[in-house]
Amino acid sequence: MQECPKADIAVALLVSESVRLLTKYNNIEKLCRIDEKRLLEILLSCIKDGENTLIDDMDYLSIFDIEEPVRASEIWKYLFFETGVNKNA
């Protein structure tokens, strides 16, 4: 049984809109230039440290137009506002 179906839908909406945003414009080209091993390192760090993971891969951050190292939570905040999901919250 689900505890909060609305929350599940909100997360699914944020993820799907984030993928849509990341594939717009030239972001897909930036994404393709990042080596899978580097993406795996970011993923494993996020699995270990969650939202407190410090992400300092500037090529990865450039996808989000971020110019300095930030915590993973800041990237999610960026996506929340850039996708417009915050307007549906």
Chimera marker file (.cmm) of the C-alpha trace (Angstrom):
<marker_set name="trace">
<marker id="1" x="0.000" y="0.000" z="0.000" r="1" g="1" b="0" radius="0.5"/>
<marker id="2" x="1.276" y="3.463" z="-0.841" r="1" g="1" b="0" radius="0.5"/>
<marker id="3" x="1.692" y="5.929" z="1.956" r="1" g="1" b="0" radius="0.5"/>
<marker id="4" x="1.166" y="9.051" z="-0.135" r="1" g="1" b="0" radius="0.5"/>
<marker id="5" x="0.228" y="8.614" z="-3.799" r="1" g="1" b="0" radius="0.5"/>
<marker id="6" x="0.340" y="12.396" z="-4.407" r="1" g="1" b="0" radius="0.5"/>
<marker id="7" x="3.964" y="12.517" z="-3.283" r="1" g="1" b="0" radius="0.5"/>
<marker id="8" x="4.821" y="9.571" z="-5.552" r="1" g="1" b="0" radius="0.5"/>
<marker id="9" x="3.215" y="11.353" z="-8.503" r="1" g="1" b="0" radius="0.5"/>
<marker id="10" x="5.022" y="14.603" z="-7.671" r="1" g="1" b="0" radius="0.5"/>
<marker id="11" x="8.401" y="12.826" z="-7.651" r="1" g="1" b="0" radius="0.5"/>
<marker id="12" x="7.603" y="11.060" z="-10.921" r="1" g="1" b="0" radius="0.5"/>
<marker id="13" x="6.600" y="14.397" z="-12.474" r="1" g="1" b="0" radius="0.5"/>
<marker id="14" x="9.826" y="16.070" z="-11.321" r="1" g="1" b="0" radius="0.5"/>
<marker id="15" x="11.950" y="13.242" z="-12.707" r="1" g="1" b="0" radius="0.5"/>
<marker id="16" x="10.150" y="13.131" z="-16.064" r="1" g="1" b="0" radius="0.5"/>
<marker id="17" x="10.233" y="16.917" z="-16.472" r="1" g="1" b="0" radius="0.5"/>
<marker id="18" x="13.908" y="16.951" z="-15.508" r="1" g="1" b="0" radius="0.5"/>
<marker id="19" x="14.700" y="14.444" z="-18.252" r="1" g="1" b="0" radius="0.5"/>
<marker id="20" x="12.703" y="16.553" z="-20.700" r="1" g="1" b="0" radius="0.5"/>
<marker id="21" x="14.622" y="19.687" z="-19.658" r="1" g="1" b="0" radius="0.5"/>
<marker id="22" x="17.990" y="17.967" z="-19.912" r="1" g="1" b="0" radius="0.5"/>
<marker id="23" x="17.300" y="16.780" z="-23.439" r="1" g="1" b="0" radius="0.5"/>
<marker id="24" x="16.243" y="20.223" z="-24.671" r="1" g="1" b="0" radius="0.5"/>
<marker id="25" x="18.553" y="22.700" z="-26.319" r="1" g="1" b="0" radius="0.5"/>
<marker id="26" x="22.153" y="21.495" z="-26.489" r="1" g="1" b="0" radius="0.5"/>
<marker id="27" x="22.182" y="19.714" z="-23.156" r="1" g="1" b="0" radius="0.5"/>
<marker id="28" x="22.082" y="16.282" z="-24.774" r="1" g="1" b="0" radius="0.5"/>
<marker id="29" x="25.393" y="17.059" z="-26.469" r="1" g="1" b="0" radius="0.5"/>
<marker id="30" x="26.898" y="18.100" z="-23.134" r="1" g="1" b="0" radius="0.5"/>
<marker id="31" x="25.567" y="14.936" z="-21.519" r="1" g="1" b="0" radius="0.5"/>
<marker id="32" x="27.051" y="12.719" z="-24.212" r="1" g="1" b="0" radius="0.5"/>
<marker id="33" x="30.505" y="14.241" z="-23.698" r="1" g="1" b="0" radius="0.5"/>
<marker id="34" x="30.664" y="13.104" z="-20.073" r="1" g="1" b="0" radius="0.5"/>
<marker id="35" x="32.328" y="9.737" z="-19.598" r="1" g="1" b="0" radius="0.5"/>
<marker id="36" x="30.128" y="7.050" z="-18.035" r="1" g="1" b="0" radius="0.5"/>
<marker id="37" x="32.723" y="6.420" z="-15.335" r="1" g="1" b="0" radius="0.5"/>
<marker id="38" x="32.441" y="10.015" z="-14.181" r="1" g="1" b="0" radius="0.5"/>
<marker id="39" x="28.652" y="9.771" z="-14.082" r="1" g="1" b="0" radius="0.5"/>
<marker id="40" x="28.951" y="6.521" z="-12.123" r="1" g="1" b="0" radius="0.5"/>
<marker id="41" x="31.194" y="8.239" z="-9.568" r="1" g="1" b="0" radius="0.5"/>
<marker id="42" x="28.570" y="10.951" z="-9.083" r="1" g="1" b="0" radius="0.5"/>
<marker id="43" x="25.790" y="8.371" z="-8.788" r="1" g="1" b="0" radius="0.5"/>
<marker id="44" x="27.672" y="6.255" z="-6.237" r="1" g="1" b="0" radius="0.5"/>
<marker id="45" x="28.526" y="9.329" z="-4.192" r="1" g="1" b="0" radius="0.5"/>
<marker id="46" x="24.858" y="10.343" z="-4.197" r="1" g="1" b="0" radius="0.5"/>
<marker id="47" x="23.808" y="6.850" z="-3.135" r="1" g="1" b="0" radius="0.5"/>
<marker id="48" x="26.274" y="7.045" z="-0.252" r="1" g="1" b="0" radius="0.5"/>
<marker id="49" x="25.817" y="10.662" z="0.877" r="1" g="1" b="0" radius="0.5"/>
<marker id="50" x="22.422" y="11.600" z="-0.588" r="1" g="1" b="0" radius="0.5"/>
<marker id="51" x="21.565" y="15.260" z="-0.921" r="1" g="1" b="0" radius="0.5"/>
<marker id="52" x="24.750" y="16.254" z="0.910" r="1" g="1" b="0" radius="0.5"/>
<marker id="53" x="26.996" y="14.929" z="-1.868" r="1" g="1" b="0" radius="0.5"/>
<marker id="54" x="29.353" y="17.649" z="-3.053" r="1" g="1" b="0" radius="0.5"/>
<marker id="55" x="29.442" y="17.576" z="-6.835" r="1" g="1" b="0" radius="0.5"/>
<marker id="56" x="32.521" y="19.221" z="-8.286" r="1" g="1" b="0" radius="0.5"/>
<marker id="57" x="32.634" y="17.819" z="-11.826" r="1" g="1" b="0" radius="0.5"/>
<marker id="58" x="32.448" y="21.084" z="-13.734" r="1" g="1" b="0" radius="0.5"/>
<marker id="59" x="31.562" y="19.410" z="-17.053" r="1" g="1" b="0" radius="0.5"/>
<marker id="60" x="28.557" y="17.803" z="-15.364" r="1" g="1" b="0" radius="0.5"/>
<marker id="61" x="27.581" y="21.018" z="-13.614" r="1" g="1" b="0" radius="0.5"/>
<marker id="62" x="27.789" y="22.955" z="-16.877" r="1" g="1" b="0" radius="0.5"/>
<marker id="63" x="24.703" y="21.028" z="-18.023" r="1" g="1" b="0" radius="0.5"/>
<marker id="64" x="22.816" y="22.999" z="-15.390" r="1" g="1" b="0" radius="0.5"/>
<marker id="65" x="24.687" y="26.259" z="-16.032" r="1" g="1" b="0" radius="0.5"/>
<marker id="66" x="26.248" y="25.933" z="-12.589" r="1" g="1" b="0" radius="0.5"/>
<marker id="67" x="29.750" y="27.384" z="-12.357" r="1" g="1" b="0" radius="0.5"/>
<marker id="68" x="30.926" y="26.181" z="-8.943" r="1" g="1" b="0" radius="0.5"/>
<marker id="69" x="30.770" y="22.962" z="-6.903" r="1" g="1" b="0" radius="0.5"/>
<marker id="70" x="27.393" y="22.418" z="-5.228" r="1" g="1" b="0" radius="0.5"/>
<marker id="71" x="25.603" y="19.807" z="-3.178" r="1" g="1" b="0" radius="0.5"/>
<marker id="72" x="23.249" y="17.405" z="-4.953" r="1" g="1" b="0" radius="0.5"/>
<marker id="73" x="20.307" y="19.069" z="-3.205" r="1" g="1" b="0" radius="0.5"/>
<marker id="74" x="21.088" y="22.321" z="-5.039" r="1" g="1" b="0" radius="0.5"/>
<marker id="75" x="20.834" y="20.567" z="-8.391" r="1" g="1" b="0" radius="0.5"/>
<marker id="76" x="17.422" y="19.196" z="-7.432" r="1" g="1" b="0" radius="0.5"/>
<marker id="77" x="16.324" y="22.673" z="-6.352" r="1" g="1" b="0" radius="0.5"/>
<marker id="78" x="17.496" y="24.032" z="-9.698" r="1" g="1" b="0" radius="0.5"/>
<marker id="79" x="15.527" y="21.330" z="-11.543" r="1" g="1" b="0" radius="0.5"/>
<marker id="80" x="12.449" y="21.906" z="-9.386" r="1" g="1" b="0" radius="0.5"/>
<marker id="81" x="12.280" y="25.549" z="-10.429" r="1" g="1" b="0" radius="0.5"/>
<marker id="82" x="13.570" y="25.248" z="-14.004" r="1" g="1" b="0" radius="0.5"/>
<marker id="83" x="11.075" y="22.529" z="-14.918" r="1" g="1" b="0" radius="0.5"/>
<marker id="84" x="8.160" y="24.560" z="-13.568" r="1" g="1" b="0" radius="0.5"/>
<marker id="85" x="7.089" y="21.699" z="-11.320" r="1" g="1" b="0" radius="0.5"/>
<marker id="86" x="7.086" y="24.150" z="-8.408" r="1" g="1" b="0" radius="0.5"/>
<marker id="87" x="4.077" y="25.849" z="-10.021" r="1" g="1" b="0" radius="0.5"/>
<marker id="88" x="2.109" y="22.615" z="-9.737" r="1" g="1" b="0" radius="0.5"/>
<marker id="89" x="3.102" y="21.983" z="-6.113" r="1" g="1" b="0" radius="0.5"/>
<link id1="1" id2="2" r="1" g="1" b="0" radius="0.2"/>
<link id1="2" id2="3" r="1" g="1" b="0" radius="0.2"/>
<link id1="3" id2="4" r="1" g="1" b="0" radius="0.2"/>
<link id1="4" id2="5" r="1" g="1" b="0" radius="0.2"/>
<link id1="5" id2="6" r="1" g="1" b="0" radius="0.2"/>
<link id1="6" id2="7" r="1" g="1" b="0" radius="0.2"/>
<link id1="7" id2="8" r="1" g="1" b="0" radius="0.2"/>
<link id1="8" id2="9" r="1" g="1" b="0" radius="0.2"/>
<link id1="9" id2="10" r="1" g="1" b="0" radius="0.2"/>
<link id1="10" id2="11" r="1" g="1" b="0" radius="0.2"/>
<link id1="11" id2="12" r="1" g="1" b="0" radius="0.2"/>
<link id1="12" id2="13" r="1" g="1" b="0" radius="0.2"/>
<link id1="13" id2="14" r="1" g="1" b="0" radius="0.2"/>
<link id1="14" id2="15" r="1" g="1" b="0" radius="0.2"/>
<link id1="15" id2="16" r="1" g="1" b="0" radius="0.2"/>
<link id1="16" id2="17" r="1" g="1" b="0" radius="0.2"/>
<link id1="17" id2="18" r="1" g="1" b="0" radius="0.2"/>
<link id1="18" id2="19" r="1" g="1" b="0" radius="0.2"/>
<link id1="19" id2="20" r="1" g="1" b="0" radius="0.2"/>
<link id1="20" id2="21" r="1" g="1" b="0" radius="0.2"/>
<link id1="21" id2="22" r="1" g="1" b="0" radius="0.2"/>
<link id1="22" id2="23" r="1" g="1" b="0" radius="0.2"/>
<link id1="23" id2="24" r="1" g="1" b="0" radius="0.2"/>
<link id1="24" id2="25" r="1" g="1" b="0" radius="0.2"/>
<link id1="25" id2="26" r="1" g="1" b="0" radius="0.2"/>
<link id1="26" id2="27" r="1" g="1" b="0" radius="0.2"/>
<link id1="27" id2="28" r="1" g="1" b="0" radius="0.2"/>
<link id1="28" id2="29" r="1" g="1" b="0" radius="0.2"/>
<link id1="29" id2="30" r="1" g="1" b="0" radius="0.2"/>
<link id1="30" id2="31" r="1" g="1" b="0" radius="0.2"/>
<link id1="31" id2="32" r="1" g="1" b="0" radius="0.2"/>
<link id1="32" id2="33" r="1" g="1" b="0" radius="0.2"/>
<link id1="33" id2="34" r="1" g="1" b="0" radius="0.2"/>
<link id1="34" id2="35" r="1" g="1" b="0" radius="0.2"/>
<link id1="35" id2="36" r="1" g="1" b="0" radius="0.2"/>
<link id1="36" id2="37" r="1" g="1" b="0" radius="0.2"/>
<link id1="37" id2="38" r="1" g="1" b="0" radius="0.2"/>
<link id1="38" id2="39" r="1" g="1" b="0" radius="0.2"/>
<link id1="39" id2="40" r="1" g="1" b="0" radius="0.2"/>
<link id1="40" id2="41" r="1" g="1" b="0" radius="0.2"/>
<link id1="41" id2="42" r="1" g="1" b="0" radius="0.2"/>
<link id1="42" id2="43" r="1" g="1" b="0" radius="0.2"/>
<link id1="43" id2="44" r="1" g="1" b="0" radius="0.2"/>
<link id1="44" id2="45" r="1" g="1" b="0" radius="0.2"/>
<link id1="45" id2="46" r="1" g="1" b="0" radius="0.2"/>
<link id1="46" id2="47" r="1" g="1" b="0" radius="0.2"/>
<link id1="47" id2="48" r="1" g="1" b="0" radius="0.2"/>
<link id1="48" id2="49" r="1" g="1" b="0" radius="0.2"/>
<link id1="49" id2="50" r="1" g="1" b="0" radius="0.2"/>
<link id1="50" id2="51" r="1" g="1" b="0" radius="0.2"/>
<link id1="51" id2="52" r="1" g="1" b="0" radius="0.2"/>
<link id1="52" id2="53" r="1" g="1" b="0" radius="0.2"/>
<link id1="53" id2="54" r="1" g="1" b="0" radius="0.2"/>
<link id1="54" id2="55" r="1" g="1" b="0" radius="0.2"/>
<link id1="55" id2="56" r="1" g="1" b="0" radius="0.2"/>
<link id1="56" id2="57" r="1" g="1" b="0" radius="0.2"/>
<link id1="57" id2="58" r="1" g="1" b="0" radius="0.2"/>
<link id1="58" id2="59" r="1" g="1" b="0" radius="0.2"/>
<link id1="59" id2="60" r="1" g="1" b="0" radius="0.2"/>
<link id1="60" id2="61" r="1" g="1" b="0" radius="0.2"/>
<link id1="61" id2="62" r="1" g="1" b="0" radius="0.2"/>
<link id1="62" id2="63" r="1" g="1" b="0" radius="0.2"/>
<link id1="63" id2="64" r="1" g="1" b="0" radius="0.2"/>
<link id1="64" id2="65" r="1" g="1" b="0" radius="0.2"/>
<link id1="65" id2="66" r="1" g="1" b="0" radius="0.2"/>
<link id1="66" id2="67" r="1" g="1" b="0" radius="0.2"/>
<link id1="67" id2="68" r="1" g="1" b="0" radius="0.2"/>
<link id1="68" id2="69" r="1" g="1" b="0" radius="0.2"/>
<link id1="69" id2="70" r="1" g="1" b="0" radius="0.2"/>
<link id1="70" id2="71" r="1" g="1" b="0" radius="0.2"/>
<link id1="71" id2="72" r="1" g="1" b="0" radius="0.2"/>
<link id1="72" id2="73" r="1" g="1" b="0" radius="0.2"/>
<link id1="73" id2="74" r="1" g="1" b="0" radius="0.2"/>
<link id1="74" id2="75" r="1" g="1" b="0" radius="0.2"/>
<link id1="75" id2="76" r="1" g="1" b="0" radius="0.2"/>
<link id1="76" id2="77" r="1" g="1" b="0" radius="0.2"/>
<link id1="77" id2="78" r="1" g="1" b="0" radius="0.2"/>
<link id1="78" id2="79" r="1" g="1" b="0" radius="0.2"/>
<link id1="79" id2="80" r="1" g="1" b="0" radius="0.2"/>
<link id1="80" id2="81" r="1" g="1" b="0" radius="0.2"/>
<link id1="81" id2="82" r="1" g="1" b="0" radius="0.2"/>
<link id1="82" id2="83" r="1" g="1" b="0" radius="0.2"/>
<link id1="83" id2="84" r="1" g="1" b="0" radius="0.2"/>
<link id1="84" id2="85" r="1" g="1" b="0" radius="0.2"/>
<link id1="85" id2="86" r="1" g="1" b="0" radius="0.2"/>
<link id1="86" id2="87" r="1" g="1" b="0" radius="0.2"/>
<link id1="87" id2="88" r="1" g="1" b="0" radius="0.2"/>
<link id1="88" id2="89" r="1" g="1" b="0" radius="0.2"/>
</marker_set>
